[in-house]
Amino acid sequence: EQLELLADIRGILTSEGHTLPQAALAWLLTYSDTIIPIPGFKTLAQIQDSAGVLTKGLLTPHQMALLDERLTAVEILIR
C-alpha cells in the first residue's frame, strides 16, 4: 500500500513534465514564498536538471491539492 502511494505521489509530481529533482524544488517554491531551497549537486548535469525548474515552473494548484490528499494518507499510514 505504501509503495502504491509513493508511486502515485511520483506520478503527480512528474505529471507536468518535471523531473523528480525539479518537482521537489517546484513543490518547495509553490508551497511557500518564504522558503529558499538550496539544492545540492555534484555534477553539471545535476545543476542543469535543477535549474530546469526555472523553465518548467511551479506545480499547479491541482497538483498541490492532490499531493495534500496523498500526504495526509501517508500520515495516516505512519501512525
All heavy atoms as a GROMACS GRO file, in nm:
protein
  606
    1GLU      N    1   0.083  -0.120   0.000
    1GLU     CA    2   0.000   0.000   0.000
    1GLU      C    3   0.087   0.126   0.000
    1GLU      O    4   0.058   0.221  -0.071
    1GLU     CB    5  -0.092  -0.002   0.122
    1GLU     CG    6  -0.196   0.107   0.119
    1GLU     CD    7  -0.294   0.096   0.236
    1GLU    OE1    8  -0.299  -0.007   0.303
    1GLU    OE2    9  -0.362   0.195   0.259
    2GLN      N   10   0.194   0.124   0.080
    2GLN     CA   11   0.284   0.240   0.085
    2GLN      C   12   0.357   0.261  -0.046
    2GLN      O   13   0.376   0.375  -0.090
    2GLN     CB   14   0.383   0.224   0.200
    2GLN     CG   15   0.318   0.234   0.336
    2GLN     CD   16   0.414   0.204   0.449
    2GLN    OE1   17   0.521   0.149   0.427
    2GLN    NE2   18   0.376   0.239   0.570
    3LEU      N   19   0.397   0.152  -0.112
    3LEU     CA   20   0.465   0.165  -0.241
    3LEU      C   21   0.372   0.220  -0.348
    3LEU      O   22   0.414   0.298  -0.433
    3LEU     CB   23   0.523   0.030  -0.284
    3LEU     CG   24   0.642  -0.020  -0.202
    3LEU    CD1   25   0.684  -0.159  -0.247
    3LEU    CD2   26   0.758   0.076  -0.208
    4GLU      N   27   0.246   0.181  -0.342
    4GLU     CA   28   0.148   0.235  -0.437
    4GLU      C   29   0.128   0.384  -0.414
    4GLU      O   30   0.119   0.462  -0.510
    4GLU     CB   31   0.015   0.162  -0.423
    4GLU     CG   32   0.016   0.020  -0.474
    4GLU     CD   33  -0.116  -0.053  -0.450
    4GLU    OE1   34  -0.217   0.014  -0.423
    4GLU    OE2   35  -0.115  -0.176  -0.459
    5LEU      N   36   0.123   0.424  -0.289
    5LEU     CA   37   0.108   0.565  -0.255
    5LEU      C   38   0.229   0.645  -0.302
    5LEU      O   39   0.215   0.753  -0.359
    5LEU     CB   40   0.087   0.579  -0.104
    5LEU     CG   41   0.048   0.716  -0.052
    5LEU    CD1   42  -0.079   0.768  -0.119
    5LEU    CD2   43   0.028   0.710   0.098
    6LEU      N   44   0.347   0.589  -0.282
    6LEU     CA   45   0.470   0.654  -0.328
    6LEU      C   46   0.470   0.669  -0.480
    6LEU      O   47   0.506   0.775  -0.533
    6LEU     CB   48   0.592   0.576  -0.282
    6LEU     CG   49   0.728   0.634  -0.319
    6LEU    CD1   50   0.746   0.772  -0.261
    6LEU    CD2   51   0.838   0.541  -0.273
    7ALA      N   52   0.429   0.566  -0.551
    7ALA     CA   53   0.422   0.573  -0.697
    7ALA      C   54   0.321   0.677  -0.741
    7ALA      O   55   0.343   0.750  -0.839
    7ALA     CB   56   0.386   0.436  -0.754
    8ASP      N   57   0.210   0.688  -0.669
    8ASP     CA   58   0.108   0.787  -0.701
    8ASP      C   59   0.163   0.929  -0.682
    8ASP      O   60   0.143   1.016  -0.767
    8ASP     CB   61  -0.015   0.764  -0.611
    8ASP     CG   62  -0.137   0.839  -0.657
    8ASP    OD1   63  -0.146   0.869  -0.778
    8ASP    OD2   64  -0.224   0.867  -0.572
    9ILE      N   65   0.236   0.951  -0.572
    9ILE     CA   66   0.296   1.082  -0.546
    9ILE      C   67   0.397   1.115  -0.655
    9ILE      O   68   0.400   1.227  -0.707
    9ILE     CB   69   0.359   1.086  -0.406
    9ILE    CG1   70   0.248   1.084  -0.299
    9ILE    CG2   71   0.450   1.208  -0.389
    9ILE    CD1   72   0.297   1.063  -0.158
   10ARG      N   73   0.479   1.018  -0.692
   10ARG     CA   74   0.577   1.039  -0.801
   10ARG      C   75   0.506   1.078  -0.931
   10ARG      O   76   0.548   1.168  -1.002
   10ARG     CB   77   0.659   0.914  -0.822
   10ARG     CG   78   0.760   0.925  -0.936
   10ARG     CD   79   0.826   0.792  -0.963
   10ARG     NE   80   0.906   0.748  -0.851
   10ARG     CZ   81   1.039   0.747  -0.851
   10ARG    NH1   82   1.105   0.786  -0.956
   10ARG    NH2   83   1.104   0.706  -0.745
   11GLY      N   84   0.396   1.011  -0.960
   11GLY     CA   85   0.320   1.041  -1.080
   11GLY      C   86   0.264   1.183  -1.080
   11GLY      O   87   0.265   1.251  -1.183
   12ILE      N   88   0.215   1.226  -0.966
   12ILE     CA   89   0.162   1.362  -0.955
   12ILE      C   90   0.273   1.463  -0.976
   12ILE      O   91   0.258   1.561  -1.050
   12ILE     CB   92   0.094   1.384  -0.817
   12ILE    CG1   93  -0.030   1.295  -0.804
   12ILE    CG2   94   0.058   1.531  -0.798
   12ILE    CD1   95  -0.083   1.284  -0.662
   13LEU      N   96   0.387   1.440  -0.910
   13LEU     CA   97   0.499   1.534  -0.920
   13LEU      C   98   0.552   1.548  -1.062
   13LEU      O   99   0.595   1.656  -1.103
   13LEU     CB  100   0.612   1.490  -0.826
   13LEU     CG  101   0.588   1.512  -0.677
   13LEU    CD1  102   0.695   1.442  -0.596
   13LEU    CD2  103   0.582   1.660  -0.644
   14THR      N  104   0.552   1.440  -1.137
   14THR     CA  105   0.610   1.442  -1.272
   14THR      C  106   0.506   1.459  -1.382
   14THR      O  107   0.541   1.461  -1.500
   14THR     CB  108   0.692   1.315  -1.297
   14THR    OG1  109   0.609   1.200  -1.282
   14THR    CG2  110   0.810   1.305  -1.199
   15SER      N  111   0.380   1.476  -1.346
   15SER     CA  112   0.272   1.480  -1.445
   15SER      C  113   0.278   1.599  -1.540
   15SER      O  114   0.224   1.593  -1.650
   15SER     CB  115   0.135   1.476  -1.376
   15SER     OG  116   0.116   1.593  -1.299
   16GLU      N  117   0.344   1.705  -1.502
   16GLU     CA  118   0.354   1.823  -1.588
   16GLU      C  119   0.492   1.834  -1.654
   16GLU      O  120   0.528   1.940  -1.704
   16GLU     CB  121   0.323   1.950  -1.509
   16GLU     CG  122   0.181   1.957  -1.455
   16GLU     CD  123   0.077   1.976  -1.564
   16GLU    OE1  124   0.105   2.050  -1.661
   16GLU    OE2  125  -0.032   1.917  -1.551
   17GLY      N  126   0.570   1.724  -1.650
   17GLY     CA  127   0.699   1.722  -1.718
   17GLY      C  128   0.821   1.750  -1.632
   17GLY      O  129   0.932   1.752  -1.684
   18HIS      N  130   0.801   1.773  -1.503
   18HIS     CA  131   0.916   1.793  -1.414
   18HIS      C  132   0.987   1.660  -1.390
   18HIS      O  133   0.924   1.556  -1.382
   18HIS     CB  134   0.870   1.844  -1.277
   18HIS     CG  135   0.814   1.981  -1.276
   18HIS    ND1  136   0.680   2.006  -1.294
   18HIS    CD2  137   0.872   2.102  -1.256
   18HIS    CE1  138   0.658   2.136  -1.286
   18HIS    NE2  139   0.773   2.197  -1.264
   19THR      N  140   1.118   1.666  -1.376
   19THR     CA  141   1.190   1.550  -1.324
   19THR      C  142   1.169   1.551  -1.172
   19THR      O  143   1.120   1.650  -1.116
   19THR     CB  144   1.341   1.560  -1.355
   19THR    OG1  145   1.395   1.675  -1.286
   19THR    CG2  146   1.368   1.571  -1.505
   20LEU      N  147   1.206   1.444  -1.103
   20LEU     CA  148   1.187   1.443  -0.958
   20LEU      C  149   1.264   1.554  -0.886
   20LEU      O  150   1.208   1.620  -0.798
   20LEU     CB  151   1.221   1.306  -0.900
   20LEU     CG  152   1.113   1.201  -0.920
   20LEU    CD1  153   1.158   1.066  -0.862
   20LEU    CD2  154   0.982   1.242  -0.856
   21PRO      N  155   1.391   1.580  -0.921
   21PRO     CA  156   1.459   1.693  -0.854
   21PRO      C  157   1.390   1.827  -0.882
   21PRO      O  158   1.375   1.910  -0.793
   21PRO     CB  159   1.600   1.691  -0.914
   21PRO     CG  160   1.621   1.550  -0.957
   21PRO     CD  161   1.485   1.503  -1.004
   22GLN      N  162   1.346   1.847  -1.005
   22GLN     CA  163   1.274   1.970  -1.038
   22GLN      C  164   1.142   1.978  -0.961
   22GLN      O  165   1.104   2.084  -0.911
   22GLN     CB  166   1.243   1.977  -1.188
   22GLN     CG  167   1.363   1.996  -1.275
   22GLN     CD  168   1.332   1.974  -1.422
   22GLN    OE1  169   1.222   1.935  -1.459
   22GLN    NE2  170   1.432   1.998  -1.506
   23ALA      N  171   1.074   1.865  -0.950
   23ALA     CA  172   0.946   1.862  -0.879
   23ALA      C  173   0.964   1.893  -0.731
   23ALA      O  174   0.882   1.962  -0.671
   23ALA     CB  175   0.879   1.726  -0.898
   24ALA      N  176   1.072   1.842  -0.672
   24ALA     CA  177   1.098   1.871  -0.531
   24ALA      C  178   1.120   2.021  -0.511
   24ALA      O  179   1.064   2.080  -0.418
   24ALA     CB  180   1.221   1.793  -0.483
   25LEU      N  181   1.198   2.081  -0.598
   25LEU     CA  182   1.219   2.226  -0.589
   25LEU      C  183   1.090   2.302  -0.617
   25LEU      O  184   1.057   2.399  -0.547
   25LEU     CB  185   1.328   2.269  -0.688
   25LEU     CG  186   1.469   2.222  -0.657
   25LEU    CD1  187   1.563   2.252  -0.773
   25LEU    CD2  188   1.520   2.284  -0.528
   26ALA      N  189   1.016   2.258  -0.717
   26ALA     CA  190   0.890   2.324  -0.752
   26ALA      C  191   0.790   2.315  -0.637
   26ALA      O  192   0.718   2.411  -0.609
   26ALA     CB  193   0.831   2.263  -0.879
   27TRP      N  194   0.787   2.199  -0.568
   27TRP     CA  195   0.696   2.185  -0.455
   27TRP      C  196   0.730   2.284  -0.345
   27TRP      O  197   0.644   2.352  -0.291
   27TRP     CB  198   0.699   2.042  -0.401
   27TRP     CG  199   0.601   2.023  -0.288
   27TRP    CD1  200   0.469   1.998  -0.299
   27TRP    CD2  201   0.629   2.033  -0.148
   27TRP    NE1  202   0.411   1.990  -0.174
   27TRP    CE2  203   0.508   2.011  -0.080
   27TRP    CE3  204   0.744   2.057  -0.074
   27TRP    CZ2  205   0.499   2.013   0.059
   27TRP    CZ3  206   0.735   2.059   0.064
   27TRP    CH2  207   0.614   2.037   0.129
   28LEU      N  208   0.859   2.295  -0.313
   28LEU     CA  209   0.901   2.390  -0.210
   28LEU      C  210   0.867   2.533  -0.249
   28LEU      O  211   0.816   2.610  -0.167
   28LEU     CB  212   1.052   2.379  -0.185
   28LEU     CG  213   1.099   2.255  -0.111
   28LEU    CD1  214   1.250   2.244  -0.119
   28LEU    CD2  215   1.052   2.258   0.033
   29LEU      N  216   0.894   2.569  -0.373
   29LEU     CA  217   0.868   2.705  -0.420
   29LEU      C  218   0.718   2.734  -0.428
   29LEU      O  219   0.675   2.847  -0.405
   29LEU     CB  220   0.934   2.727  -0.556
   29LEU     CG  221   1.087   2.726  -0.555
   29LEU    CD1  222   1.141   2.720  -0.697
   29LEU    CD2  223   1.141   2.848  -0.481
   30THR      N  224   0.638   2.633  -0.460
   30THR     CA  225   0.493   2.651  -0.468
   30THR      C  226   0.433   2.655  -0.328
   30THR      O  227   0.339   2.731  -0.302
   30THR     CB  228   0.429   2.536  -0.548
   30THR    OG1  229   0.492   2.526  -0.676
   30THR    CG2  230   0.280   2.560  -0.569
   31TYR      N  231   0.486   2.575  -0.238
   31TYR     CA  232   0.432   2.562  -0.103
   31TYR      C  233   0.441   2.693  -0.025
   31TYR      O  234   0.348   2.730   0.046
   31TYR     CB  235   0.506   2.450  -0.030
   31TYR     CG  236   0.453   2.422   0.108
   31TYR    CD1  237   0.334   2.352   0.126
   31TYR    CD2  238   0.521   2.466   0.220
   31TYR    CE1  239   0.285   2.325   0.251
   31TYR    CE2  240   0.473   2.439   0.347
   31TYR     CZ  241   0.354   2.370   0.362
   31TYR     OH  242   0.306   2.344   0.487
   32SER      N  243   0.552   2.763  -0.039
   32SER     CA  244   0.570   2.886   0.038
   32SER      C  245   0.663   2.981  -0.035
   32SER      O  246   0.766   2.941  -0.088
   32SER     CB  247   0.629   2.853   0.175
   32SER     OG  248   0.663   2.971   0.245
   33ASP      N  249   0.627   3.109  -0.031
   33ASP     CA  250   0.716   3.207  -0.093
   33ASP      C  251   0.822   3.256   0.004
   33ASP      O  252   0.901   3.344  -0.028
   33ASP     CB  253   0.637   3.324  -0.152
   33ASP     CG  254   0.552   3.397  -0.048
   33ASP    OD1  255   0.551   3.357   0.069
   33ASP    OD2  256   0.484   3.494  -0.086
   34THR      N  257   0.827   3.198   0.124
   34THR     CA  258   0.931   3.233   0.220
   34THR      C  259   1.040   3.127   0.229
   34THR      O  260   1.136   3.144   0.303
   34THR     CB  261   0.872   3.256   0.361
   34THR    OG1  262   0.810   3.136   0.405
   34THR    CG2  263   0.771   3.370   0.360
   35ILE      N  264   1.025   3.018   0.153
   35ILE     CA  265   1.126   2.913   0.151
   35ILE      C  266   1.222   2.938   0.035
   35ILE      O  267   1.179   2.966  -0.076
   35ILE     CB  268   1.060   2.774   0.134
   35ILE    CG1  269   0.977   2.741   0.257
   35ILE    CG2  270   1.166   2.666   0.109
   35ILE    CD1  271   0.898   2.612   0.244
   36ILE      N  272   1.350   2.929   0.064
   36ILE     CA  273   1.451   2.942  -0.041
   36ILE      C  274   1.530   2.812  -0.042
   36ILE      O  275   1.619   2.791   0.041
   36ILE     CB  276   1.544   3.061  -0.016
   36ILE    CG1  277   1.464   3.190  -0.010
   36ILE    CG2  278   1.652   3.068  -0.125
   36ILE    CD1  279   1.543   3.311   0.032
   37PRO      N  280   1.496   2.720  -0.136
   37PRO     CA  281   1.568   2.593  -0.140
   37PRO      C  282   1.711   2.612  -0.190
   37PRO      O  283   1.738   2.695  -0.276
   37PRO     CB  284   1.486   2.508  -0.237
   37PRO     CG  285   1.410   2.606  -0.320
   37PRO     CD  286   1.392   2.729  -0.236
   38ILE      N  287   1.800   2.535  -0.133
   38ILE     CA  288   1.940   2.534  -0.176
   38ILE      C  289   1.972   2.391  -0.217
   38ILE      O  290   2.006   2.308  -0.134
   38ILE     CB  291   2.034   2.582  -0.065
   38ILE    CG1  292   1.994   2.722  -0.018
   38ILE    CG2  293   2.180   2.580  -0.113
   38ILE    CD1  294   2.069   2.771   0.103
   39PRO      N  295   1.957   2.361  -0.347
   39PRO     CA  296   1.979   2.222  -0.391
   39PRO      C  297   2.126   2.185  -0.388
   39PRO      O  298   2.214   2.268  -0.410
   39PRO     CB  299   1.925   2.221  -0.534
   39PRO     CG  300   1.933   2.364  -0.579
   39PRO     CD  301   1.917   2.448  -0.455
   40GLY      N  302   2.151   2.059  -0.358
   40GLY     CA  303   2.286   2.007  -0.364
   40GLY      C  304   2.312   1.945  -0.500
   40GLY      O  305   2.219   1.903  -0.569
   41PHE      N  306   2.434   1.941  -0.540
   41PHE     CA  307   2.469   1.881  -0.669
   41PHE      C  308   2.615   1.843  -0.670
   41PHE      O  309   2.695   1.898  -0.594
   41PHE     CB  310   2.438   1.977  -0.784
   41PHE     CG  311   2.490   2.116  -0.763
   41PHE    CD1  312   2.622   2.148  -0.790
   41PHE    CD2  313   2.407   2.216  -0.714
   41PHE    CE1  314   2.670   2.276  -0.769
   41PHE    CE2  315   2.456   2.344  -0.692
   41PHE     CZ  316   2.587   2.374  -0.720
   42LYS      N  317   2.646   1.744  -0.754
   42LYS     CA  318   2.785   1.700  -0.770
   42LYS      C  319   2.831   1.708  -0.915
   42LYS      O  320   2.950   1.702  -0.941
   42LYS     CB  321   2.801   1.557  -0.720
   42LYS     CG  322   2.784   1.544  -0.570
   42LYS     CD  323   2.809   1.403  -0.525
   42LYS     CE  324   2.792   1.394  -0.375
   42LYS     NZ  325   2.817   1.260  -0.323
   43THR      N  326   2.736   1.718  -1.007
   43THR     CA  327   2.773   1.718  -1.149
   43THR      C  328   2.703   1.833  -1.221
   43THR      O  329   2.603   1.887  -1.174
   43THR     CB  330   2.732   1.586  -1.217
   43THR    OG1  331   2.588   1.579  -1.219
   43THR    CG2  332   2.789   1.464  -1.145
   44LEU      N  333   2.756   1.865  -1.336
   44LEU     CA  334   2.696   1.967  -1.420
   44LEU      C  335   2.555   1.926  -1.461
   44LEU      O  336   2.463   2.009  -1.464
   44LEU     CB  337   2.782   1.993  -1.544
   44LEU     CG  338   2.729   2.097  -1.643
   44LEU    CD1  339   2.711   2.232  -1.577
   44LEU    CD2  340   2.821   2.106  -1.764
   45ALA      N  341   2.534   1.799  -1.488
   45ALA     CA  342   2.402   1.750  -1.527
   45ALA      C  343   2.300   1.774  -1.415
   45ALA      O  344   2.185   1.810  -1.443
   45ALA     CB  345   2.408   1.602  -1.562
   46GLN      N  346   2.341   1.755  -1.290
   46GLN     CA  347   2.250   1.781  -1.179
   46GLN      C  348   2.217   1.929  -1.166
   46GLN      O  349   2.103   1.965  -1.136
   46GLN     CB  350   2.312   1.730  -1.048
   46GLN     CG  351   2.320   1.579  -1.040
   46GLN     CD  352   2.396   1.532  -0.918
   46GLN    OE1  353   2.480   1.603  -0.863
   46GLN    NE2  354   2.369   1.409  -0.876
   47ILE      N  355   2.314   2.014  -1.192
   47ILE     CA  356   2.290   2.159  -1.190
   47ILE      C  357   2.189   2.196  -1.298
   47ILE      O  358   2.093   2.268  -1.274
   47ILE     CB  359   2.421   2.238  -1.210
   47ILE    CG1  360   2.516   2.215  -1.094
   47ILE    CG2  361   2.393   2.387  -1.228
   47ILE    CD1  362   2.657   2.268  -1.118
   48GLN      N  363   2.212   2.144  -1.418
   48GLN     CA  364   2.123   2.174  -1.530
   48GLN      C  365   1.982   2.121  -1.504
   48GLN      O  366   1.884   2.189  -1.535
   48GLN     CB  367   2.179   2.117  -1.659
   48GLN     CG  368   2.306   2.187  -1.704
   48GLN     CD  369   2.377   2.116  -1.816
   48GLN    OE1  370   2.371   1.993  -1.828
   48GLN    NE2  371   2.448   2.193  -1.899
   49ASP      N  372   1.971   2.002  -1.447
   49ASP     CA  373   1.841   1.946  -1.417
   49ASP      C  374   1.768   2.032  -1.314
   49ASP      O  375   1.651   2.069  -1.334
   49ASP     CB  376   1.855   1.803  -1.366
   49ASP     CG  377   1.721   1.736  -1.344
   49ASP    OD1  378   1.627   1.761  -1.423
   49ASP    OD2  379   1.709   1.657  -1.249
   50SER      N  380   1.835   2.068  -1.206
   50SER     CA  381   1.772   2.151  -1.103
   50SER      C  382   1.731   2.287  -1.159
   50SER      O  383   1.624   2.338  -1.127
   50SER     CB  384   1.866   2.169  -0.984
   50SER     OG  385   1.884   2.048  -0.917
   51ALA      N  386   1.816   2.345  -1.241
   51ALA     CA  387   1.784   2.476  -1.300
   51ALA      C  388   1.665   2.467  -1.394
   51ALA      O  389   1.598   2.568  -1.419
   51ALA     CB  390   1.906   2.530  -1.374
   52GLY      N  391   1.633   2.348  -1.442
   52GLY     CA  392   1.518   2.331  -1.530
   52GLY      C  393   1.387   2.371  -1.468
   52GLY      O  394   1.290   2.400  -1.538
   53VAL      N  395   1.382   2.376  -1.335
   53VAL     CA  396   1.258   2.419  -1.268
   53VAL      C  397   1.226   2.564  -1.305
   53VAL      O  398   1.109   2.604  -1.304
   53VAL     CB  399   1.267   2.401  -1.114
   53VAL    CG1  400   1.355   2.505  -1.050
   53VAL    CG2  401   1.129   2.403  -1.052
   54LEU      N  402   1.328   2.641  -1.341
   54LEU     CA  403   1.304   2.780  -1.379
   54LEU      C  404   1.223   2.791  -1.508
   54LEU      O  405   1.148   2.886  -1.526
   54LEU     CB  406   1.438   2.854  -1.393
   54LEU     CG  407   1.523   2.861  -1.266
   54LEU    CD1  408   1.659   2.921  -1.297
   54LEU    CD2  409   1.451   2.938  -1.158
   55THR      N  410   1.237   2.694  -1.597
   55THR     CA  411   1.159   2.697  -1.721
   55THR      C  412   1.030   2.616  -1.709
   55THR      O  413   0.930   2.651  -1.771
   55THR     CB  414   1.241   2.644  -1.840
   55THR    OG1  415   1.289   2.514  -1.811
   55THR    CG2  416   1.359   2.735  -1.870
   56LYS      N  417   1.032   2.510  -1.629
   56LYS     CA  418   0.912   2.427  -1.613
   56LYS      C  419   0.809   2.494  -1.523
   56LYS      O  420   0.690   2.470  -1.535
   56LYS     CB  421   0.949   2.290  -1.556
   56LYS     CG  422   1.040   2.209  -1.646
   56LYS     CD  423   0.963   2.107  -1.724
   56LYS     CE  424   1.046   2.039  -1.828
   56LYS     NZ  425   1.146   1.946  -1.785
   57GLY      N  426   0.855   2.574  -1.428
   57GLY     CA  427   0.764   2.647  -1.342
   57GLY      C  428   0.720   2.571  -1.218
   57GLY      O  429   0.768   2.462  -1.188
   58LEU      N  430   0.628   2.632  -1.146
   58LEU     CA  431   0.576   2.578  -1.021
   58LEU      C  432   0.478   2.466  -1.047
   58LEU      O  433   0.435   2.444  -1.160
   58LEU     CB  434   0.508   2.690  -0.942
   58LEU     CG  435   0.596   2.812  -0.909
   58LEU    CD1  436   0.512   2.917  -0.836
   58LEU    CD2  437   0.716   2.772  -0.827
   59LEU      N  438   0.440   2.398  -0.941
   59LEU     CA  439   0.336   2.296  -0.952
   59LEU      C  440   0.200   2.367  -0.964
   59LEU      O  441   0.182   2.478  -0.914
   59LEU     CB  442   0.337   2.204  -0.830
   59LEU     CG  443   0.466   2.124  -0.807
   59LEU    CD1  444   0.449   2.033  -0.687
   59LEU    CD2  445   0.505   2.043  -0.929
   60THR      N  446   0.107   2.300  -1.027
   60THR     CA  447  -0.026   2.359  -1.045
   60THR      C  448  -0.106   2.347  -0.915
   60THR      O  449  -0.077   2.261  -0.831
   60THR     CB  450  -0.102   2.288  -1.157
   60THR    OG1  451  -0.128   2.152  -1.116
   60THR    CG2  452  -0.024   2.289  -1.288
   61PRO      N  453  -0.209   2.430  -0.899
   61PRO     CA  454  -0.296   2.416  -0.782
   61PRO      C  455  -0.357   2.275  -0.773
   61PRO      O  456  -0.371   2.220  -0.664
   61PRO     CB  457  -0.403   2.522  -0.803
   61PRO     CG  458  -0.336   2.626  -0.887
   61PRO     CD  459  -0.244   2.549  -0.978
   62HIS      N  460  -0.388   2.216  -0.888
   62HIS     CA  461  -0.444   2.081  -0.889
   62HIS      C  462  -0.342   1.980  -0.836
   62HIS      O  463  -0.376   1.893  -0.755
   62HIS     CB  464  -0.488   2.043  -1.031
   62HIS     CG  465  -0.546   1.906  -1.042
   62HIS    ND1  466  -0.666   1.872  -0.985
   62HIS    CD2  467  -0.500   1.794  -1.100
   62HIS    CE1  468  -0.691   1.744  -1.009
   62HIS    NE2  469  -0.591   1.694  -1.079
   63GLN      N  470  -0.217   1.990  -0.880
   63GLN     CA  471  -0.113   1.901  -0.830
   63GLN      C  472  -0.096   1.918  -0.679
   63GLN      O  473  -0.083   1.819  -0.607
   63GLN     CB  474   0.021   1.931  -0.899
   63GLN     CG  475   0.034   1.880  -1.040
   63GLN     CD  476   0.164   1.924  -1.102
   63GLN    OE1  477   0.188   2.043  -1.119
   63GLN    NE2  478   0.249   1.828  -1.136
   64MET      N  479  -0.095   2.041  -0.632
   64MET     CA  480  -0.077   2.066  -0.488
   64MET      C  481  -0.193   2.005  -0.409
   64MET      O  482  -0.171   1.947  -0.302
   64MET     CB  483  -0.064   2.215  -0.461
   64MET     CG  484   0.064   2.276  -0.515
   64MET     SD  485   0.216   2.207  -0.445
   64MET     CE  486   0.214   2.281  -0.282
   65ALA      N  487  -0.314   2.017  -0.459
   65ALA     CA  488  -0.430   1.959  -0.389
   65ALA      C  489  -0.419   1.807  -0.383
   65ALA      O  490  -0.445   1.746  -0.278
   65ALA     CB  491  -0.559   2.002  -0.457
   66LEU      N  492  -0.381   1.746  -0.495
   66LEU     CA  493  -0.364   1.601  -0.497
   66LEU      C  494  -0.253   1.556  -0.401
   66LEU      O  495  -0.268   1.457  -0.329
   66LEU     CB  496  -0.332   1.552  -0.638
   66LEU     CG  497  -0.445   1.561  -0.741
   66LEU    CD1  498  -0.393   1.526  -0.880
   66LEU    CD2  499  -0.560   1.470  -0.702
   67LEU      N  500  -0.144   1.630  -0.398
   67LEU     CA  501  -0.034   1.597  -0.309
   67LEU      C  502  -0.076   1.611  -0.163
   67LEU      O  503  -0.039   1.528  -0.080
   67LEU     CB  504   0.089   1.683  -0.339
   67LEU     CG  505   0.160   1.651  -0.470
   67LEU    CD1  506   0.261   1.760  -0.504
   67LEU    CD2  507   0.227   1.515  -0.462
   68ASP      N  508  -0.153   1.714  -0.131
   68ASP     CA  509  -0.202   1.731   0.006
   68ASP      C  510  -0.284   1.610   0.048
   68ASP      O  511  -0.270   1.560   0.160
   68ASP     CB  512  -0.285   1.858   0.019
   68ASP     CG  513  -0.202   1.984   0.026
   68ASP    OD1  514  -0.080   1.974   0.049
   68ASP    OD2  515  -0.259   2.093   0.009
   69GLU      N  516  -0.369   1.562  -0.043
   69GLU     CA  517  -0.450   1.443  -0.011
   69GLU      C  518  -0.361   1.322   0.014
   69GLU      O  519  -0.381   1.248   0.110
   69GLU     CB  520  -0.544   1.410  -0.128
   69GLU     CG  521  -0.657   1.506  -0.148
   69GLU     CD  522  -0.738   1.474  -0.273
   69GLU    OE1  523  -0.724   1.362  -0.328
   69GLU    OE2  524  -0.812   1.562  -0.318
   70ARG      N  525  -0.263   1.301  -0.074
   70ARG     CA  526  -0.176   1.183  -0.062
   70ARG      C  527  -0.088   1.191   0.061
   70ARG      O  528  -0.067   1.092   0.129
   70ARG     CB  529  -0.088   1.165  -0.186
   70ARG     CG  530  -0.157   1.140  -0.319
   70ARG     CD  531  -0.285   1.060  -0.311
   70ARG     NE  532  -0.341   1.030  -0.439
   70ARG     CZ  533  -0.425   1.108  -0.508
   70ARG    NH1  534  -0.463   1.224  -0.460
   70ARG    NH2  535  -0.473   1.070  -0.624
   71LEU      N  536  -0.037   1.310   0.091
   71LEU     CA  537   0.049   1.325   0.208
   71LEU      C  538  -0.029   1.306   0.337
   71LEU      O  539   0.025   1.255   0.436
   71LEU     CB  540   0.122   1.459   0.204
   71LEU     CG  541   0.223   1.473   0.090
   71LEU    CD1  542   0.280   1.614   0.086
   71LEU    CD2  543   0.334   1.370   0.101
   72THR      N  544  -0.156   1.342   0.338
   72THR     CA  545  -0.242   1.314   0.453
   72THR      C  546  -0.257   1.163   0.469
   72THR      O  547  -0.253   1.110   0.581
   72THR     CB  548  -0.380   1.380   0.435
   72THR    OG1  549  -0.361   1.522   0.424
   72THR    CG2  550  -0.471   1.350   0.552
   73ALA      N  551  -0.269   1.092   0.359
   73ALA     CA  552  -0.280   0.947   0.363
   73ALA      C  553  -0.151   0.886   0.418
   73ALA      O  554  -0.155   0.787   0.492
   73ALA     CB  555  -0.310   0.892   0.224
   74VAL      N  556  -0.037   0.942   0.383
   74VAL     CA  557   0.091   0.893   0.435
   74VAL      C  558   0.096   0.909   0.586
   74VAL      O  559   0.137   0.819   0.658
   74VAL     CB  560   0.211   0.968   0.369
   74VAL    CG1  561   0.340   0.939   0.442
   74VAL    CG2  562   0.222   0.932   0.222
   75GLU      N  563   0.051   1.024   0.636
   75GLU     CA  564   0.049   1.047   0.780
   75GLU      C  565  -0.036   0.943   0.850
   75GLU      O  566   0.000   0.892   0.956
   75GLU     CB  567  -0.007   1.186   0.810
   75GLU     CG  568   0.088   1.299   0.775
   75GLU     CD  569   0.026   1.436   0.801
   75GLU    OE1  570  -0.069   1.445   0.882
   75GLU    OE2  571   0.072   1.532   0.740
   76ILE      N  572  -0.148   0.909   0.791
   76ILE     CA  573  -0.236   0.808   0.850
   76ILE      C  574  -0.168   0.670   0.851
   76ILE      O  575  -0.176   0.598   0.948
   76ILE     CB  576  -0.371   0.803   0.774
   76ILE    CG1  577  -0.447   0.934   0.798
   76ILE    CG2  578  -0.454   0.682   0.814
   76ILE    CD1  579  -0.569   0.954   0.709
   77LEU      N  580  -0.100   0.636   0.742
   77LEU     CA  581  -0.032   0.507   0.734
   77LEU      C  582   0.081   0.496   0.836
   77LEU      O  583   0.108   0.390   0.890
   77LEU     CB  584   0.025   0.485   0.593
   77LEU     CG  585  -0.076   0.446   0.485
   77LEU    CD1  586  -0.006   0.442   0.350
   77LEU    CD2  587  -0.141   0.314   0.516
   78ILE      N  588   0.150   0.606   0.860
   78ILE     CA  589   0.264   0.605   0.951
   78ILE      C  590   0.218   0.585   1.096
   78ILE      O  591   0.282   0.520   1.174
   78ILE     CB  592   0.348   0.732   0.935
   78ILE    CG1  593   0.417   0.731   0.799
   78ILE    CG2  594   0.451   0.746   1.046
   78ILE    CD1  595   0.489   0.860   0.764
   79ARG      N  596   0.105   0.644   1.129
   79ARG     CA  597   0.055   0.634   1.266
   79ARG      C  598   0.010   0.495   1.289
   79ARG      O  599   0.014   0.417   1.358
   79ARG     CB  600  -0.062   0.729   1.288
   79ARG     CG  601  -0.017   0.872   1.284
   79ARG     CD  602  -0.131   0.964   1.308
   79ARG     NE  603  -0.085   1.099   1.281
   79ARG     CZ  604  -0.164   1.200   1.268
   79ARG    NH1  605  -0.292   1.187   1.280
   79ARG    NH2  606  -0.117   1.320   1.247
   0.00000   0.00000   0.00000
